[in-house]
Amino acid sequence: MSSASQSRPWDVHRLPSVEGRTFLVTGGNAGIGYFVAEQLAATGAVVVIGCRDAVKADAAMASIRSRVPGAHVRHLRLDLADLSSLETAAQELDVDRLDAVVYNAGVALDDPPRRESRDGHELMFATNHLGHFALTQRLAALLCAAPAGRIVTVGSFAARSERLDLDDLQSTREYRPKRTYGRSKLAQMYFAFELDRRLRAAAGTVLSVVAHPGGALDSLTPSRPPVRVTTPGERLRALPAGILLQGKDAGARPVVRAVLDPHVQGGQLWGPRVFGLRGTPRREPVPPHMADPAVAARLWTASGELAGTDPHLGFR
């Protein structure tokens, strides 16, 4: 990027050109992840969509190509709930370096009963947190090979009101889907902030940043057929909510800024400007409970034992 582009105020509608870079977006086939992938593709970068379902990935890539002429997008089969598959996925990425990975993929279950991954872990904790934790080790060398690699973890406003139960990380004693989801996202954010502390201690070049979309609704999101179609009726009913909330296209913008802005630093939290719910991206203070290093260290140790990873996740 030129010095002029670096000094210009951030404009969500005029993203910098970063042709030659490669970005991986987990869950880039739908929701926030889709719009992150679409916006990043407009920068000239190669965007890899990590997704279990090839049909859904093909639909997302077709939609992006129809809106971004010349977009460089491809699919990587990625199942975060299957820890044994992550090494193969990283090898199939088939790149010399990775400039950024966006940890966006997630599962949100609405109803009981409690479900488990094939590894025997609670499904939301396994997919949203544990899979990304384990994937980091597989991507470490590729991120270190980039001049300034970034790991951008997509958090959630829902995590603000939750607290981790370190003795019941997988909700085996009491399972409530919304609470378990919120705690899985909180675990992701704890991990990202702890990863930043460890990367700083190792004096590496990789940054760990957290971003969240605020209040992002499907009904306020522009249609992207065949990925998703928002009907006129849905739009009309959502108009009152638009005072405080936004669509997922706007919710992707803090994440995209966390990936691209050269002024973003490790350990920062980025979200929407208006009450953390809507608007242009800005830096936010990290909530005190998310910055607790003692809790983060215990979560790190427990996650490493569950995922069977190297304690340093490949960063030394």
N, C-alpha and C positions, 0 to 999 in steps of 0.2 A: 504494500500500500504506500502511496505517496505521503510526504509530510503534510500536504494540504488536506488529504483525506483524514489524516490522524487528528488534525487540529479542528476540523469542521465539527460543529455540534452534531450529536447523533441524530440521525433521521431514519425512522423506521421504514420510510418509503424510498430511501436512497442508500441501500446497503453497499458497503465497499466491495470492490472486485477482488476476489481471492482465488483466481484461477490457478490450478496446480495443487491446491490443498485437497485433502480427503477427510471427510467427516462420516462417522457412523452414528446413526440415530436408531436406538432400540425402540421398537414399537412405532416405527415411522410410517406405518400403513394406515393409521387412523387417528382421529382426535388431535390433541396437541402435537403429537409426534409427526402426524402428516403435515401440518402447517409449518412446523420447524423444518422438515425436509424440503417442502416447497420453497420456503423463503431462502434457505441455504442454497438450493439449486440455482436460484436467480443470481448468485454471486459468481458463478462459473466454476465452483468447486465440484468435485466428485462426491456425491452423496450416496451412501450405502444404507439401505433400509433393512434393519434387522427385524425379522418377522418369522414366525413359525409357518405361516400359511402362504404358499407361493401364489395362490389365486388372489388373495387380498393384496399381496405385495405388487403383483402385476397391475391390479386396478389402480393402486396408488401411483405407481410409476407412469401409467398411461395418463392419469389426471395431471400429474406434474408436467409431463412432456407437452400436454395440450395447452398449458399456460406459460411454460417457460421454454421458448424455442431453443433447441440445442442443449437442453438439460442433460447433464451426465449423472444418471441415477442407475443403481443396480440393487439387486436383492441378495441378502445373506440370510440363509436359513439359521434362525437363532431361537432356541427354546431355553429361556432362563430358568424354567422350573426343572430342567434336566441337567444337573451339574456335570454329569459325565460327558455331555455333548459339547461343552464349551470349548475344550481344547481343539476339537475338530473344527468348530465354527471359526475360531481365531485363525486357524491355518487356512481355511477356505476364504478368509478375507483377502488373502493374496495381495498384500501391499507391502512396500518397503518401509512406509512410515504412516502414522495416523495422526493427523493434526488436532483432531478433537473427537471425543465420543460423548454423545448425549444420552444419559441414562434416564430414558423416558418411559419405557415399557412398564406396564403395570396391570394388575388384576384388581377389580373392585367387585366383590360379591355382596349382594343385597340381602340374602336370606341364608339361614342355617339349612342344612347341617354343615359343620366344619368339614373342609375338604383338604386333602393332602396331595403333595406332588409325588412323583414316582420315587423320589428319594425319601419319602416319609415325613416331609416338612409341611407345616401349614401353608396352604397354597399362596395366600397373599404375601406372607412373610418371605416365602421361598422365591417368588417371582419378583416382587418389588424391591426387596433388599438383598437377600442372600445370593441370588443369581448375579446381580450386578457386582456385589462384593467379590465373588469368585471370578467373574469375567475380567476384573481389573488386573489380576495376576497374569491372565493370558494376553492382555493388551499392553502390559507395561513396557516391553521392549519396543513396540511400535510407537508408542507415545513418546518415549525417550528419544527415539530416532528423529522426531520432528524438532524443528528449531525451538518451538514453544508450544508443546502439547497441552491440551486442556481436557479435563474431565468435568463435564457440566451435569450435575445431578438435578433432576426435576423434582422439587419438593411439592408440598401442598399446604394450602391455607388450613386444611383440616388438621395438620400436625400441631398447630399452635396450642390447641386446647388439650392435647394428649400428653401423657407421661408414660415412659417405658416401664414395664414390669420386668426387670432383669431376671427374675426367677420364673417368669412365664412368658418368654419371648414369642412362643408359638401358640399362645391362647389355648393351652390344653385344659386348664382348670375352668376357665369361663370364656366362652366364645360368643362375642357379639360382633357381627360383621362390620358395622361402621366403625366401631372402636378398633377392631383388629386392623382394618384398612388404615385408619389414621396413625396407628402405632407403627405399621410397616413403613409408611412414608416418613414418620419421625425417625425411624431407624436409618433410613436412607440419608436423611439430612445430618444426623449425628455422624454417620460414616464419612460423609463428604467433608465435614469440618475437621474431623480427626485426621482424615487423609491429608488435608492441607497442612496440619501441624507436622505430620510425619514427613511430608515432602519438603517442607521448609527445613526441618532438622537434617535431612539428607542433602540439602543444598542442590536439589535437582532443578530442572527447567520446566517440569510439568506443573500445571496449576490445577487445583480442585476448587470449583465454584458451585454455588447453589442458586437456582432460579426457580420461581414458581409462577403459575399462570393467573393467580388471583381467582376470581369467580368467573369461570368460563363455561358457558352453556351451549349445548348443541343448537338450541332454538334461536340463538343469536348469531349463529355461525353461517357464513355463506355456503351455498351448496357446492359440493365437489363430486358430481356423479362420475363414475358409479361408486365412489367411496361412501358418500352420504348425500342425501337430498333433504334440504330443509323446506317444508311446505309453506305456502303463504299463510295458512292458518297458524302454524307454529310461530312464525315470525310475528304475527299480529298479537297473539297471546303473550309473547315475550316482551313486547314493547315496554310495559311498566318496569320489568326487571332490568331493562337496559339503562336505567338511571344509575344503578350501582354495579351492574355486572356487564360482561362483554362476551363476544364470541371467541371460539377457540383460535381463530386466526390472529386476533389481538392477544390472546393469552400466550401464544407462541413467541411473541416479541421479546419479553425479558430473557427467554432461553436463547434466542438467536443473538441478542446483544452479548450475553455471557460467553457465547462462542466466538464472536467476531471482534468485539471492541478491544483495541489494543491497550486501553487504559484500565480494563477490568483486572483485578488482582485476586490471587488465591485467598480463600477463606471468606469471600464476600457473598452476600445474599442479594439477589436482584428480583424485583417484582413490579407489579403495576403501580402507578403513581398515586391514584386516588384510593385512599384507605386500604391499600394493598389488594384491591379488588378489580380495578379497571384502570385503563389509561396507559400512557407511554411508560416504558421501563425506566426504573430508577433503582439506585442502591438503597437497601433497607438495613436498619440495625438488626443484628442477629439476636433473636429472643434469648434471654439469659439461660433458660433451661436447655437450649440446644447447644450452648457453648460450654457446658459442664464437661471438662476433660476426664473426670473420674468415671462418669457414666459412659462416656464415649470409649474409654479404654476397656471397660468391662464388656461393652457390646462388641468391640473389635475382637477381643479374645474369644468370646463365645461364638461369634460369626466364623472366625477362622477354624475353630474346632468343628463346627457343624459343616462347613464347606470343605474342610480338609486342605486349606491353603497354607502357603508359606506366610509366616507372620509379617514379613515385609511386603507381601504382594508383588514381589519382583522389583521393587524400588530400593536400591541400596546406595 
